[in-house]
């Protein structure tokens, strides 16, 4: 069974709202966020991406080739 984005949004409207509506995101959108607050997020996001990349690399290194399809 394949779900479309529309179906996912309909079935999980509350989760989507909670994930996408937040004062931080609104301030980013409006350009009213304090630079210090944005820079803190940016550093945290950078650290997350570095560790995520390393984790994915480790998983790919041990994954069987036939799982790549």
PDB file of N, H, CA, C and O in Angstrom:
ATOM      1  N   UNK A   1       0.840  -1.178   0.000  1.00  0.00           N
ATOM      2  CA  UNK A   1       0.000   0.000   0.000  1.00  0.00           C
ATOM      3  C   UNK A   1       0.883   1.238   0.000  1.00  0.00           C
ATOM      4  O   UNK A   1       1.815   1.345   0.797  1.00  0.00           O
ATOM      5  N   UNK A   2       0.588   2.164  -0.889  1.00  0.00           N
ATOM      6  H   UNK A   2      -0.169   2.078  -1.536  1.00  0.00           H
ATOM      7  CA  UNK A   2       1.345   3.400  -0.982  1.00  0.00           C
ATOM      8  C   UNK A   2       0.503   4.555  -0.460  1.00  0.00           C
ATOM      9  O   UNK A   2      -0.634   4.758  -0.887  1.00  0.00           O
ATOM     10  N   UNK A   3       1.077   5.303   0.467  1.00  0.00           N
ATOM     11  H   UNK A   3       2.001   5.139   0.813  1.00  0.00           H
ATOM     12  CA  UNK A   3       0.393   6.479   0.990  1.00  0.00           C
ATOM     13  C   UNK A   3       0.892   7.718   0.269  1.00  0.00           C
ATOM     14  O   UNK A   3       2.078   7.838  -0.039  1.00  0.00           O
ATOM     15  N   UNK A   4      -0.013   8.625   0.008  1.00  0.00           N
ATOM     16  H   UNK A   4      -0.976   8.528   0.258  1.00  0.00           H
ATOM     17  CA  UNK A   4       0.380   9.888  -0.597  1.00  0.00           C
ATOM     18  C   UNK A   4       0.618  10.909   0.513  1.00  0.00           C
ATOM     19  O   UNK A   4       0.211  10.706   1.657  1.00  0.00           O
ATOM     20  N   UNK A   5       1.270  11.986   0.166  1.00  0.00           N
ATOM     21  H   UNK A   5       1.602  12.151  -0.763  1.00  0.00           H
ATOM     22  CA  UNK A   5       1.497  13.059   1.140  1.00  0.00           C
ATOM     23  C   UNK A   5       0.157  13.573   1.670  1.00  0.00           C
ATOM     24  O   UNK A   5       0.012  13.842   2.863  1.00  0.00           O
ATOM     25  N   UNK A   6      -0.805  13.704   0.781  1.00  0.00           N
ATOM     26  H   UNK A   6      -0.688  13.486  -0.187  1.00  0.00           H
ATOM     27  CA  UNK A   6      -2.121  14.196   1.181  1.00  0.00           C
ATOM     28  C   UNK A   6      -2.748  13.278   2.236  1.00  0.00           C
ATOM     29  O   UNK A   6      -3.316  13.751   3.220  1.00  0.00           O
ATOM     30  N   UNK A   7      -2.638  11.969   2.022  1.00  0.00           N
ATOM     31  H   UNK A   7      -2.176  11.585   1.222  1.00  0.00           H
ATOM     32  CA  UNK A   7      -3.193  11.017   2.985  1.00  0.00           C
ATOM     33  C   UNK A   7      -2.460  11.095   4.317  1.00  0.00           C
ATOM     34  O   UNK A   7      -3.081  11.050   5.379  1.00  0.00           O
ATOM     35  N   UNK A   8      -1.139  11.213   4.258  1.00  0.00           N
ATOM     36  H   UNK A   8      -0.635  11.249   3.396  1.00  0.00           H
ATOM     37  CA  UNK A   8      -0.375  11.315   5.498  1.00  0.00           C
ATOM     38  C   UNK A   8      -0.762  12.564   6.282  1.00  0.00           C
ATOM     39  O   UNK A   8      -0.908  12.520   7.504  1.00  0.00           O
ATOM     40  N   UNK A   9      -0.926  13.679   5.568  1.00  0.00           N
ATOM     41  H   UNK A   9      -0.807  13.714   4.576  1.00  0.00           H
ATOM     42  CA  UNK A   9      -1.320  14.917   6.239  1.00  0.00           C
ATOM     43  C   UNK A   9      -2.718  14.800   6.841  1.00  0.00           C
ATOM     44  O   UNK A   9      -2.966  15.297   7.939  1.00  0.00           O
ATOM     45  N   UNK A  10      -3.622  14.150   6.131  1.00  0.00           N
ATOM     46  H   UNK A  10      -3.420  13.746   5.239  1.00  0.00           H
ATOM     47  CA  UNK A  10      -4.976  13.969   6.651  1.00  0.00           C
ATOM     48  C   UNK A  10      -4.981  13.035   7.858  1.00  0.00           C
ATOM     49  O   UNK A  10      -5.673  13.291   8.844  1.00  0.00           O
ATOM     50  N   UNK A  11      -4.215  11.963   7.779  1.00  0.00           N
ATOM     51  H   UNK A  11      -3.654  11.756   6.978  1.00  0.00           H
ATOM     52  CA  UNK A  11      -4.207  10.960   8.852  1.00  0.00           C
ATOM     53  C   UNK A  11      -3.436  11.413  10.086  1.00  0.00           C
ATOM     54  O   UNK A  11      -3.676  10.927  11.191  1.00  0.00           O
ATOM     55  N   UNK A  12      -2.517  12.340   9.893  1.00  0.00           N
ATOM     56  H   UNK A  12      -2.322  12.735   8.996  1.00  0.00           H
ATOM     57  CA  UNK A  12      -1.649  12.757  11.005  1.00  0.00           C
ATOM     58  C   UNK A  12      -1.557  14.274  11.092  1.00  0.00           C
ATOM     59  O   UNK A  12      -0.471  14.834  11.245  1.00  0.00           O
ATOM     60  N   UNK A  13      -2.702  14.928  10.992  1.00  0.00           N
ATOM     61  H   UNK A  13      -3.583  14.473  10.868  1.00  0.00           H
ATOM     62  CA  UNK A  13      -2.742  16.391  10.974  1.00  0.00           C
ATOM     63  C   UNK A  13      -2.142  16.994  12.242  1.00  0.00           C
ATOM     64  O   UNK A  13      -1.397  17.970  12.166  1.00  0.00           O
ATOM     65  N   UNK A  14      -2.452  16.434  13.384  1.00  0.00           N
ATOM     66  H   UNK A  14      -3.058  15.641  13.446  1.00  0.00           H
ATOM     67  CA  UNK A  14      -1.942  16.982  14.651  1.00  0.00           C
ATOM     68  C   UNK A  14      -0.422  16.846  14.732  1.00  0.00           C
ATOM     69  O   UNK A  14       0.259  17.790  15.133  1.00  0.00           O
ATOM     70  N   UNK A  15       0.110  15.706  14.364  1.00  0.00           N
ATOM     71  H   UNK A  15      -0.443  14.939  14.039  1.00  0.00           H
ATOM     72  CA  UNK A  15       1.565  15.499  14.395  1.00  0.00           C
ATOM     73  C   UNK A  15       2.255  16.460  13.430  1.00  0.00           C
ATOM     74  O   UNK A  15       3.305  17.015  13.752  1.00  0.00           O
ATOM     75  N   UNK A  16       1.671  16.657  12.253  1.00  0.00           N
ATOM     76  H   UNK A  16       0.818  16.206  11.992  1.00  0.00           H
ATOM     77  CA  UNK A  16       2.253  17.586  11.282  1.00  0.00           C
ATOM     78  C   UNK A  16       2.266  19.000  11.844  1.00  0.00           C
ATOM     79  O   UNK A  16       3.261  19.717  11.728  1.00  0.00           O
ATOM     80  N   UNK A  17       1.160  19.390  12.448  1.00  0.00           N
ATOM     81  H   UNK A  17       0.352  18.808  12.541  1.00  0.00           H
ATOM     82  CA  UNK A  17       1.059  20.728  13.036  1.00  0.00           C
ATOM     83  C   UNK A  17       2.125  20.917  14.128  1.00  0.00           C
ATOM     84  O   UNK A  17       2.811  21.939  14.164  1.00  0.00           O
ATOM     85  N   UNK A  18       2.253  19.938  15.001  1.00  0.00           N
ATOM     86  H   UNK A  18       1.696  19.108  14.973  1.00  0.00           H
ATOM     87  CA  UNK A  18       3.225  20.035  16.095  1.00  0.00           C
ATOM     88  C   UNK A  18       4.657  20.094  15.578  1.00  0.00           C
ATOM     89  O   UNK A  18       5.518  20.718  16.200  1.00  0.00           O
ATOM     90  N   UNK A  19       4.915  19.448  14.443  1.00  0.00           N
ATOM     91  H   UNK A  19       4.216  18.941  13.938  1.00  0.00           H
ATOM     92  CA  UNK A  19       6.270  19.419  13.891  1.00  0.00           C
ATOM     93  C   UNK A  19       6.599  20.660  13.085  1.00  0.00           C
ATOM     94  O   UNK A  19       7.774  20.973  12.888  1.00  0.00           O
ATOM     95  N   UNK A  20       5.586  21.374  12.617  1.00  0.00           N
ATOM     96  H   UNK A  20       4.632  21.120  12.777  1.00  0.00           H
ATOM     97  CA  UNK A  20       5.864  22.485  11.699  1.00  0.00           C
ATOM     98  C   UNK A  20       5.440  23.855  12.203  1.00  0.00           C
ATOM     99  O   UNK A  20       5.784  24.868  11.594  1.00  0.00           O
ATOM    100  N   UNK A  21       4.705  23.906  13.297  1.00  0.00           N
ATOM    101  H   UNK A  21       4.426  23.083  13.792  1.00  0.00           H
ATOM    102  CA  UNK A  21       4.270  25.196  13.838  1.00  0.00           C
ATOM    103  C   UNK A  21       4.926  25.383  15.207  1.00  0.00           C
ATOM    104  O   UNK A  21       4.600  24.686  16.168  1.00  0.00           O
ATOM    105  N   UNK A  22       5.845  26.327  15.274  1.00  0.00           N
ATOM    106  H   UNK A  22       6.110  26.894  14.493  1.00  0.00           H
ATOM    107  CA  UNK A  22       6.600  26.576  16.503  1.00  0.00           C
ATOM    108  C   UNK A  22       7.084  28.020  16.461  1.00  0.00           C
ATOM    109  O   UNK A  22       7.388  28.536  15.385  1.00  0.00           O
ATOM    110  N   UNK A  23       7.160  28.680  17.618  1.00  0.00           N
ATOM    111  H   UNK A  23       6.912  28.260  18.491  1.00  0.00           H
ATOM    112  CA  UNK A  23       7.635  30.068  17.629  1.00  0.00           C
ATOM    113  C   UNK A  23       8.997  30.249  16.951  1.00  0.00           C
ATOM    114  O   UNK A  23       9.213  31.248  16.265  1.00  0.00           O
ATOM    115  N   UNK A  24       9.907  29.306  17.131  1.00  0.00           N
ATOM    116  H   UNK A  24       9.732  28.495  17.688  1.00  0.00           H
ATOM    117  CA  UNK A  24      11.225  29.399  16.497  1.00  0.00           C
ATOM    118  C   UNK A  24      11.083  29.458  14.981  1.00  0.00           C
ATOM    119  O   UNK A  24      11.706  30.295  14.328  1.00  0.00           O
ATOM    120  N   UNK A  25      10.267  28.570  14.424  1.00  0.00           N
ATOM    121  H   UNK A  25       9.761  27.890  14.955  1.00  0.00           H
ATOM    122  CA  UNK A  25      10.072  28.542  12.972  1.00  0.00           C
ATOM    123  C   UNK A  25       9.368  29.802  12.480  1.00  0.00           C
ATOM    124  O   UNK A  25       9.707  30.336  11.424  1.00  0.00           O
ATOM    125  N   UNK A  26       8.398  30.269  13.242  1.00  0.00           N
ATOM    126  H   UNK A  26       8.123  29.835  14.100  1.00  0.00           H
ATOM    127  CA  UNK A  26       7.692  31.500  12.861  1.00  0.00           C
ATOM    128  C   UNK A  26       8.649  32.690  12.855  1.00  0.00           C
ATOM    129  O   UNK A  26       8.602  33.522  11.949  1.00  0.00           O
ATOM    130  N   UNK A  27       9.516  32.772  13.864  1.00  0.00           N
ATOM    131  H   UNK A  27       9.554  32.096  14.600  1.00  0.00           H
ATOM    132  CA  UNK A  27      10.484  33.869  13.924  1.00  0.00           C
ATOM    133  C   UNK A  27      11.473  33.789  12.763  1.00  0.00           C
ATOM    134  O   UNK A  27      11.863  34.816  12.208  1.00  0.00           O
ATOM    135  N   UNK A  28      11.874  32.587  12.397  1.00  0.00           N
ATOM    136  H   UNK A  28      11.557  31.752  12.847  1.00  0.00           H
ATOM    137  CA  UNK A  28      12.760  32.427  11.233  1.00  0.00           C
ATOM    138  C   UNK A  28      12.052  32.924   9.974  1.00  0.00           C
ATOM    139  O   UNK A  28      12.628  33.663   9.175  1.00  0.00           O
ATOM    140  N   UNK A  29      10.807  32.512   9.813  1.00  0.00           N
ATOM    141  H   UNK A  29      10.340  31.913  10.462  1.00  0.00           H
ATOM    142  CA  UNK A  29      10.031  32.885   8.632  1.00  0.00           C
ATOM    143  C   UNK A  29       9.855  34.402   8.541  1.00  0.00           C
ATOM    144  O   UNK A  29       9.948  34.982   7.459  1.00  0.00           O
ATOM    145  N   UNK A  30       9.602  35.034   9.683  1.00  0.00           N
ATOM    146  H   UNK A  30       9.527  34.563  10.562  1.00  0.00           H
ATOM    147  CA  UNK A  30       9.358  36.475   9.701  1.00  0.00           C
ATOM    148  C   UNK A  30      10.640  37.308   9.746  1.00  0.00           C
ATOM    149  O   UNK A  30      10.606  38.525   9.559  1.00  0.00           O
ATOM    150  N   UNK A  31      11.774  36.640   9.995  1.00  0.00           N
ATOM    151  H   UNK A  31      11.802  35.652  10.147  1.00  0.00           H
ATOM    152  CA  UNK A  31      13.040  37.367  10.091  1.00  0.00           C
ATOM    153  C   UNK A  31      13.189  38.125  11.397  1.00  0.00           C
ATOM    154  O   UNK A  31      13.955  39.085  11.479  1.00  0.00           O
ATOM    155  N   UNK A  32      12.459  37.696  12.419  1.00  0.00           N
ATOM    156  H   UNK A  32      11.837  36.916  12.352  1.00  0.00           H
ATOM    157  CA  UNK A  32      12.500  38.390  13.709  1.00  0.00           C
ATOM    158  C   UNK A  32      13.293  37.630  14.773  1.00  0.00           C
ATOM    159  O   UNK A  32      13.361  38.061  15.924  1.00  0.00           O
ATOM    160  N   UNK A  33      13.881  36.517  14.393  1.00  0.00           N
ATOM    161  H   UNK A  33      13.825  36.167  13.458  1.00  0.00           H
ATOM    162  CA  UNK A  33      14.635  35.718  15.363  1.00  0.00           C
ATOM    163  C   UNK A  33      15.914  36.454  15.748  1.00  0.00           C
ATOM    164  O   UNK A  33      16.535  37.113  14.914  1.00  0.00           O
ATOM    165  N   UNK A  34      16.298  36.337  16.999  1.00  0.00           N
ATOM    166  H   UNK A  34      15.794  35.801  17.676  1.00  0.00           H
ATOM    167  CA  UNK A  34      17.538  36.959  17.461  1.00  0.00           C
ATOM    168  C   UNK A  34      18.722  36.177  16.898  1.00  0.00           C
ATOM    169  O   UNK A  34      18.722  34.946  16.940  1.00  0.00           O
ATOM    170  N   UNK A  35      19.714  36.862  16.380  1.00  0.00           N
ATOM    171  H   UNK A  35      19.715  37.861  16.346  1.00  0.00           H
ATOM    172  CA  UNK A  35      20.871  36.170  15.788  1.00  0.00           C
ATOM    173  C   UNK A  35      21.512  35.164  16.740  1.00  0.00           C
ATOM    174  O   UNK A  35      21.941  34.095  16.305  1.00  0.00           O
ATOM    175  N   UNK A  36      21.584  35.485  18.019  1.00  0.00           N
ATOM    176  H   UNK A  36      21.235  36.353  18.372  1.00  0.00           H
ATOM    177  CA  UNK A  36      22.203  34.560  18.980  1.00  0.00           C
ATOM    178  C   UNK A  36      21.407  33.259  19.079  1.00  0.00           C
ATOM    179  O   UNK A  36      21.980  32.172  19.157  1.00  0.00           O
ATOM    180  N   UNK A  37      20.084  33.386  19.076  1.00  0.00           N
ATOM    181  H   UNK A  37      19.619  34.268  19.013  1.00  0.00           H
ATOM    182  CA  UNK A  37      19.228  32.200  19.140  1.00  0.00           C
ATOM    183  C   UNK A  37      19.392  31.353  17.875  1.00  0.00           C
ATOM    184  O   UNK A  37      19.490  30.128  17.955  1.00  0.00           O
ATOM    185  N   UNK A  38      19.423  31.995  16.726  1.00  0.00           N
ATOM    186  H   UNK A  38      19.344  32.990  16.661  1.00  0.00           H
ATOM    187  CA  UNK A  38      19.592  31.257  15.472  1.00  0.00           C
ATOM    188  C   UNK A  38      20.965  30.593  15.422  1.00  0.00           C
ATOM    189  O   UNK A  38      21.078  29.443  14.997  1.00  0.00           O
ATOM    190  N   UNK A  39      21.999  31.296  15.846  1.00  0.00           N
ATOM    191  H   UNK A  39      21.906  32.230  16.191  1.00  0.00           H
ATOM    192  CA  UNK A  39      23.351  30.732  15.826  1.00  0.00           C
ATOM    193  C   UNK A  39      23.472  29.528  16.749  1.00  0.00           C
ATOM    194  O   UNK A  39      24.185  28.576  16.433  1.00  0.00           O
ATOM    195  N   UNK A  40      22.782  29.560  17.888  1.00  0.00           N
ATOM    196  H   UNK A  40      22.203  30.334  18.145  1.00  0.00           H
ATOM    197  CA  UNK A  40      22.776  28.402  18.795  1.00  0.00           C
ATOM    198  C   UNK A  40      22.166  27.197  18.095  1.00  0.00           C
ATOM    199  O   UNK A  40      22.710  26.094  18.153  1.00  0.00           O
ATOM    200  N   UNK A  41      21.034  27.412  17.434  1.00  0.00           N
ATOM    201  H   UNK A  41      20.592  28.307  17.387  1.00  0.00           H
ATOM    202  CA  UNK A  41      20.398  26.322  16.692  1.00  0.00           C
ATOM    203  C   UNK A  41      21.321  25.812  15.589  1.00  0.00           C
ATOM    204  O   UNK A  41      21.441  24.605  15.380  1.00  0.00           O
ATOM    205  N   UNK A  42      21.970  26.737  14.887  1.00  0.00           N
ATOM    206  H   UNK A  42      21.872  27.718  15.057  1.00  0.00           H
ATOM    207  CA  UNK A  42      22.828  26.356  13.763  1.00  0.00           C
ATOM    208  C   UNK A  42      23.985  25.472  14.226  1.00  0.00           C
ATOM    209  O   UNK A  42      24.319  24.492  13.561  1.00  0.00           O
ATOM    210  N   UNK A  43      24.592  25.808  15.348  1.00  0.00           N
ATOM    211  H   UNK A  43      24.320  26.605  15.888  1.00  0.00           H
ATOM    212  CA  UNK A  43      25.686  24.981  15.885  1.00  0.00           C
ATOM    213  C   UNK A  43      25.158  23.603  16.271  1.00  0.00           C
ATOM    214  O   UNK A  43      25.790  22.592  15.965  1.00  0.00           O
ATOM    215  N   UNK A  44      24.005  23.551  16.940  1.00  0.00           N
ATOM    216  H   UNK A  44      23.492  24.373  17.188  1.00  0.00           H
ATOM    217  CA  UNK A  44      23.428  22.262  17.331  1.00  0.00           C
ATOM    218  C   UNK A  44      23.082  21.416  16.109  1.00  0.00           C
ATOM    219  O   UNK A  44      23.307  20.206  16.103  1.00  0.00           O
ATOM    220  N   UNK A  45      22.541  22.047  15.088  1.00  0.00           N
ATOM    221  H   UNK A  45      22.358  23.031  15.094  1.00  0.00           H
ATOM    222  CA  UNK A  45      22.188  21.329  13.866  1.00  0.00           C
ATOM    223  C   UNK A  45      23.442  20.793  13.177  1.00  0.00           C
ATOM    224  O   UNK A  45      23.446  19.667  12.679  1.00  0.00           O
ATOM    225  N   UNK A  46      24.491  21.590  13.149  1.00  0.00           N
ATOM    226  H   UNK A  46      24.488  22.504  13.553  1.00  0.00           H
ATOM    227  CA  UNK A  46      25.758  21.159  12.551  1.00  0.00           C
ATOM    228  C   UNK A  46      26.274  19.899  13.264  1.00  0.00           C
ATOM    229  O   UNK A  46      26.669  18.933  12.612  1.00  0.00           O
ATOM    230  N   UNK A  47      26.266  19.916  14.589  1.00  0.00           N
ATOM    231  H   UNK A  47      25.945  20.701  15.118  1.00  0.00           H
ATOM    232  CA  UNK A  47      26.742  18.754  15.354  1.00  0.00           C
ATOM    233  C   UNK A  47      25.869  17.526  15.083  1.00  0.00           C
ATOM    234  O   UNK A  47      26.379  16.411  14.970  1.00  0.00           O
ATOM    235  N   UNK A  48      24.561  17.734  14.980  1.00  0.00           N
ATOM    236  H   UNK A  48      24.147  18.639  15.073  1.00  0.00           H
ATOM    237  CA  UNK A  48      23.654  16.634  14.674  1.00  0.00           C
ATOM    238  C   UNK A  48      23.968  16.032  13.307  1.00  0.00           C
ATOM    239  O   UNK A  48      24.034  14.811  13.163  1.00  0.00           O
ATOM    240  N   UNK A  49      24.161  16.888  12.309  1.00  0.00           N
ATOM    241  H   UNK A  49      24.108  17.879  12.427  1.00  0.00           H
ATOM    242  CA  UNK A  49      24.420  16.413  10.946  1.00  0.00           C
ATOM    243  C   UNK A  49      25.739  15.645  10.879  1.00  0.00           C
ATOM    244  O   UNK A  49      25.826  14.625  10.197  1.00  0.00           O
ATOM    245  N   UNK A  50      26.761  16.127  11.580  1.00  0.00           N
ATOM    246  H   UNK A  50      26.690  16.956  12.134  1.00  0.00           H
ATOM    247  CA  UNK A  50      28.050  15.416  11.599  1.00  0.00           C
ATOM    248  C   UNK A  50      27.859  14.011  12.161  1.00  0.00           C
ATOM    249  O   UNK A  50      28.313  13.038  11.559  1.00  0.00           O
ATOM    250  N   UNK A  51      27.194  13.896  13.306  1.00  0.00           N
ATOM    251  H   UNK A  51      26.825  14.687  13.795  1.00  0.00           H
ATOM    252  CA  UNK A  51      26.999  12.577  13.909  1.00  0.00           C
ATOM    253  C   UNK A  51      26.069  11.699  13.082  1.00  0.00           C
ATOM    254  O   UNK A  51      26.291  10.494  12.975  1.00  0.00           O
ATOM    255  N   UNK A  52      25.027  12.291  12.496  1.00  0.00           N
ATOM    256  H   UNK A  52      24.846  13.270  12.584  1.00  0.00           H
ATOM    257  CA  UNK A  52      24.126  11.517  11.642  1.00  0.00           C
ATOM    258  C   UNK A  52      24.882  10.949  10.446  1.00  0.00           C
ATOM    259  O   UNK A  52      24.695   9.785  10.090  1.00  0.00           O
ATOM    260  N   UNK A  53      25.728  11.755   9.829  1.00  0.00           N
ATOM    261  H   UNK A  53      25.880  12.700  10.118  1.00  0.00           H
ATOM    262  CA  UNK A  53      26.511  11.304   8.679  1.00  0.00           C
ATOM    263  C   UNK A  53      27.420  10.147   9.063  1.00  0.00           C
ATOM    264  O   UNK A  53      27.542   9.173   8.321  1.00  0.00           O
ATOM    265  N   UNK A  54      28.053  10.256  10.215  1.00  0.00           N
ATOM    266  H   UNK A  54      27.954  11.048  10.817  1.00  0.00           H
ATOM    267  CA  UNK A  54      28.928   9.165  10.679  1.00  0.00           C
ATOM    268  C   UNK A  54      28.134   7.888  10.937  1.00  0.00           C
ATOM    269  O   UNK A  54      28.581   6.791  10.602  1.00  0.00           O
ATOM    270  N   UNK A  55      26.945   8.039  11.540  1.00  0.00           N
ATOM    271  H   UNK A  55      26.582   8.930  11.813  1.00  0.00           H
ATOM    272  CA  UNK A  55      26.127   6.868  11.829  1.00  0.00           C
ATOM    273  C   UNK A  55      25.686   6.190  10.534  1.00  0.00           C
ATOM    274  O   UNK A  55      25.748   4.966  10.420  1.00  0.00           O
ATOM    275  N   UNK A  56      25.244   6.979   9.567  1.00  0.00           N
ATOM    276  H   UNK A  56      25.194   7.973   9.660  1.00  0.00           H
ATOM    277  CA  UNK A  56      24.812   6.401   8.290  1.00  0.00           C
ATOM    278  C   UNK A  56      25.984   5.714   7.600  1.00  0.00           C
ATOM    279  O   UNK A  56      25.815   4.655   6.997  1.00  0.00           O
ATOM    280  N   UNK A  57      27.161   6.304   7.684  1.00  0.00           N
ATOM    281  H   UNK A  57      27.299   7.165   8.175  1.00  0.00           H
ATOM    282  CA  UNK A  57      28.353   5.678   7.106  1.00  0.00           C
ATOM    283  C   UNK A  57      28.640   4.326   7.735  1.00  0.00           C
ATOM    284  O   UNK A  57      28.983   3.369   7.041  1.00  0.00           O
ATOM    285  N   UNK A  58      28.498   4.251   9.057  1.00  0.00           N
ATOM    286  H   UNK A  58      28.219   5.028   9.621  1.00  0.00           H
ATOM    287  CA  UNK A  58      28.726   2.975   9.746  1.00  0.00           C
ATOM    288  C   UNK A  58      27.700   1.925   9.321  1.00  0.00           C
ATOM    289  O   UNK A  58      28.037   0.761   9.105  1.00  0.00           O
ATOM    290  N   UNK A  59      26.447   2.356   9.206  1.00  0.00           N
ATOM    291  H   UNK A  59      26.174   3.302   9.382  1.00  0.00           H
ATOM    292  CA  UNK A  59      25.403   1.416   8.785  1.00  0.00           C
ATOM    293  C   UNK A  59      25.640   0.917   7.367  1.00  0.00           C
ATOM    294  O   UNK A  59      25.502  -0.274   7.089  1.00  0.00           O
ATOM    295  N   UNK A  60      25.996   1.828   6.476  1.00  0.00           N
ATOM    296  H   UNK A  60      26.108   2.796   6.701  1.00  0.00           H
ATOM    297  CA  UNK A  60      26.255   1.424   5.096  1.00  0.00           C
ATOM    298  C   UNK A  60      27.458   0.489   5.001  1.00  0.00           C
ATOM    299  O   UNK A  60      27.479  -0.410   4.160  1.00  0.00           O
ATOM    300  N   UNK A  61      28.448   0.693   5.848  1.00  0.00           N
ATOM    301  H   UNK A  61      28.431   1.423   6.531  1.00  0.00           H
ATOM    302  CA  UNK A  61      29.651  -0.142   5.814  1.00  0.00           C
ATOM    303  C   UNK A  61      29.350  -1.590   6.180  1.00  0.00           C
ATOM    304  O   UNK A  61      30.022  -2.501   5.696  1.00  0.00           O
ATOM    305  N   UNK A  62      28.352  -1.813   7.024  1.00  0.00           N
ATOM    306  H   UNK A  62      27.806  -1.073   7.417  1.00  0.00           H
ATOM    307  CA  UNK A  62      28.064  -3.188   7.460  1.00  0.00           C
ATOM    308  C   UNK A  62      26.821  -3.777   6.787  1.00  0.00           C
ATOM    309  O   UNK A  62      26.527  -4.960   6.966  1.00  0.00           O
ATOM    310  N   UNK A  63      26.097  -2.977   6.024  1.00  0.00           N
ATOM    311  H   UNK A  63      26.335  -2.017   5.879  1.00  0.00           H
ATOM    312  CA  UNK A  63      24.878  -3.463   5.369  1.00  0.00           C
ATOM    313  C   UNK A  63      25.222  -4.387   4.205  1.00  0.00           C
ATOM    314  O   UNK A  63      26.161  -4.121   3.454  1.00  0.00           O
ATOM    315  N   UNK A  64      24.473  -5.461   4.056  1.00  0.00           N
ATOM    316  H   UNK A  64      23.711  -5.677   4.665  1.00  0.00           H
ATOM    317  CA  UNK A  64      24.689  -6.351   2.907  1.00  0.00           C
ATOM    318  C   UNK A  64      24.409  -5.604   1.599  1.00  0.00           C
ATOM    319  O   UNK A  64      23.485  -4.795   1.519  1.00  0.00           O
ATOM    320  N   UNK A  65      25.211  -5.885   0.592  1.00  0.00           N
ATOM    321  H   UNK A  65      25.962  -6.543   0.657  1.00  0.00           H
ATOM    322  CA  UNK A  65      25.071  -5.188  -0.706  1.00  0.00           C
ATOM    323  C   UNK A  65      23.680  -5.342  -1.302  1.00  0.00           C
ATOM    324  O   UNK A  65      23.174  -4.422  -1.944  1.00  0.00           O
ATOM    325  N   UNK A  66      23.062  -6.493  -1.096  1.00  0.00           N
ATOM    326  H   UNK A  66      23.473  -7.240  -0.575  1.00  0.00           H
ATOM    327  CA  UNK A  66      21.751  -6.700  -1.718  1.00  0.00           C
ATOM    328  C   UNK A  66      20.665  -5.819  -1.085  1.00  0.00           C
ATOM    329  O   UNK A  66      19.558  -5.733  -1.615  1.00  0.00           O
ATOM    330  N   UNK A  67      20.967  -5.174   0.027  1.00  0.00           N
ATOM    331  H   UNK A  67      21.867  -5.244   0.458  1.00  0.00           H
ATOM    332  CA  UNK A  67      20.014  -4.245   0.632  1.00  0.00           C
ATOM    333  C   UNK A  67      20.068  -2.866   0.005  1.00  0.00           C
ATOM    334  O   UNK A  67      19.226  -2.022   0.311  1.00  0.00           O
ATOM    335  N   UNK A  68      21.026  -2.620  -0.854  1.00  0.00           N
ATOM    336  H   UNK A  68      21.709  -3.306  -1.102  1.00  0.00           H
ATOM    337  CA  UNK A  68      21.185  -1.313  -1.487  1.00  0.00           C
ATOM    338  C   UNK A  68      20.190  -1.077  -2.615  1.00  0.00           C
ATOM    339  O   UNK A  68      20.059   0.046  -3.102  1.00  0.00           O
ATOM    340  N   UNK A  69      19.501  -2.109  -3.026  1.00  0.00           N
ATOM    341  H   UNK A  69      19.608  -3.021  -2.630  1.00  0.00           H
ATOM    342  CA  UNK A  69      18.599  -1.974  -4.174  1.00  0.00           C
ATOM    343  C   UNK A  69      17.307  -1.302  -3.797  1.00  0.00           C
ATOM    344  O   UNK A  69      16.438  -1.113  -4.648  1.00  0.00           O
TER     345      UNK A  69
END
